[in-house]
Amino acid sequence: MKLLRLRLKNINSFKGEVELDFEKPPLSETNLFAITGPTGAGKSTLLDAICVALYNRTPRLSSTGTSNRYHLLRQGENEGSCEVLFEANNRRYLAEWRVRRTRSGNYHPGARLLDVVQNTPITERLSSKQQATDYADMSVEKVVEDLLGLDFDAFTRSILLAQGDFAAFLQAGMEEKRNILEATTGLEIYDQLKRILNEQYAAARRNYEEAQHVLNALPAVREEEITSAKVELELCDERLAQKETERKRLESEREIEAQRAKAYSELTDALSQLEELEKQTAAMEQLAQELADARRAADLRSERDAFETAQGLFEDTKADVARLTDALDAAQREYEQ
């Protein structure tokens, strides 16, 4: 967790709004600083504000009556708030706790947790629903606990120690100290590595024992058997060499046969194409003869058309001559009369 900003409004001795921005100078320029001042100046109030914004309670004010956290509200004011901007798991969150006092003296608290990057509310609940699994159904305290990996007790014993509570961490049990230190320093990664290494060791141990068992199950071998096996191995190597030579010869013959098959296939294709071309040649010769006949027929048709045209003209002329002859005869008769 990295604290980025703390903002208070009407909390204990702080009147109005007060802001501490740890990302701006001078606080951003140092890794260590002290909170000092006279009694009642509000030193512990700053720590209370951080706790109540994150966990809805503080080490000093965690019960009822005069120790109720609502009494963080400054006397004479009707509303106050504590706001913490922090970073966890490389994301920024804004936790806010607020309280309002009515005219009747009752307190109305409220809380919310925002995802600053997406500017969306994560939860606005002060208490969680039963068996809640979604953040929206959890309280701000539970969500913060999940994000930081620290509950309120671990937080106040390791991150934020109230006055006189440092001894609480020193007096905590070994297991509790271990959990707190793992949560605050990230030592849980070593437990994960240890678990993985133990699993790998166990697997390697099982493989070794199985191999040892198989080795022990093998019968003892005499020197004569080893010598005989070596001789047999040499013979096998010789036979293997012969088989390899024969394999290469067969491979060469296979390649030659493949080339022959390819050449025969190409020859067959060429013969088929030749036969097809011969058929096409005969067909073309027949088409050429038919074309010549068609051309001669076309020539005769044109001559016949010309003859028929001339014959028509001749008949028309003959009719004209007959008509003119009749007219001449009629004119001759008329002349004679």
Helices and strands as residue ranges (DSSP letters): E 2-11, E 14-21, G 27-29, H 43-55, G 65-67, G 69-72, E 79-88, E 91-101, E 107-115, E 120-123, G 135-137, H 140-148, H 152-158, H 166-171, H 174-185, H 188-217, H 223-336
